[in-house]
Amino acid sequence: MKSGASAASPTAKSFNFGSSRLLALAQQLRVYKPPLSSSFDEREELLAYKESTRKSITHVGFQESMAPVRFRPKKAAVLICLFEGDDGDLRVILTKRSSTLSTHSGEVSLPGGKAEEHDKDDGITATREAEEEIKLDPSLVDVVAFLEPFLSQHLLRVIPVVGILWDRKAFNPTPNPAEVEAVFDAPFEMFLKDENRRSEEFDWMGEKHLVHFFDYKTGDSDYVIWGLTARILIRAATVVYQRPPAFIEQKPNLKYSKMNQATRLYGWLKPLANLHESCENGRLLGHVPAYCLRYLVGISSR
């Protein structure tokens, strides 16, 4: 994946209109760089743990090909497509997945999907999938930033791609009925506010986790935005508005060391054939920060 957004959007130079707010936002996001590991010591700690993990696998009899240190999740990308509403507010395009899909049916999601071999970067993946799902022409989207990866419950390394839709009127949402039931947009700032939001607490790997649910009504339709989609949008809104959410995003006791995270995750990352069944609440896998796995499973930092 390319580290800069300027090279990821071949049509970026063709965008020469838009409000001063959108222009300033595009400039701000083009220089954004996702955070890497916070310290050299933590990196060394996890690298040391990887070596001890190899020895542990030998002792317990796991096949080397099934060891966490050899695991490579498949890549995917989602598009956080922002545009300016009639009232001047920043809005984001969302979809409701088809009720006939085998996974996450009827749930709210961001346009996106799995990477294909011919995709040159994550921006191409996200905009290609958006075109397939809702007929959003990639030439209308100015890709300006990539956020840090998230790990989905289906073991996809999901890259959030931020794009700006300069001309909202040029986009005529046309859902692909095989994948999408509805297309709508929501105020982007709502993902930093404590209004119409609730959370549920789950126990996972011996720790308390918060899962956020945002209720949103538009016209005659009611939507609930939660899970991985909500987590990505909270993070993206934090980056765009450059302030934290007005609510507690995670429980304070989650601030244990990365070494402890890796140790706990090893108990989860057992033979991959039994991976999904080993989690007491599989949907929560979508809330595991990717940095917890970055070194453990051998994903290079960007």
Steps between C-alpha positions, in 0.01 A plus 500: 500500500628844418567720800390824337158582365615732224627214285196283568252716312600550136215745450579717802651780292179532299302621803505877488170593667347471843454707810792647689417261786531193281819631343652558844389152612656338195827681570490390864435135419758470223779542755346263755708199592354210702671446836756225522621311804547751780844393616804297403482311828148376429608384156794312643271351765265361240779375278638311798153360563479379141815295554366351823174426320687296239650289778162459670346380175771239469433375852123475466511344154339765277592474134732780400267596216223558756707709739398863569841627388434367152141621479426756225146643502346589167471868416191709458422871481197715578422845367421785738352729236444853631310784341350833601126499570252771408542656844877500473547203731737216421321175414606142436350244260381173657319190379264243642612156394260268324302268726592211269874518569654217701696733731393823672169490313286810550772686689627850428845512347739714303540426128793267447621145481788261446807596301560338163838413352483773237421776754802731510423634847231524765350809341432302184345217702267731692382703200463191278280333761297818547432510126392135504272547801341843449617621156726770642729591212863487626578810293272699731692403815819675605692258722678709762602271788544147631436418865657229712372145432230319695453125528149377418332201658554309176876560523520773239756776542274795423651831388268803533546727198384861530371659181331830421201522268532854372183498291220319687249570223709300255441184703175313447491217759404173333522204738606163365208291633720194543711688755326817613145566614528877551738793469482797734719767653546615858660799671862406553538689826239280667769238557668732750182597684329327787156550350295207371782272610508208735758239583505144626772341706639161410755277666763379257842353575456591866442869433199729475427636153256768392306459177335819374161532333391819322128539423422706192167582337462647153160529336300190589807284556674420826858377502739372763870551432711277721791260522801537274326765290439716806857453622643604164272805481588608855868481410453679169296780660769539766758551224285735291376721786827466693333437833402192703140377532277639777462152646726227630610303197644208697521395862806634687613151593575433135822696536709198576837449335534381145688199630194410707283555193718266299492239774121512516467494122715189479233317699255618234723435200504123533487272197327708238253224414344552845558875522144625466355237733757580769356849556205514740352795312628496142364840399735670743799403290419805293611715793853365539747780418723393215813607686439216746572259218737699280820345629354181645371382164781649295323796337754765410441852623420759241 
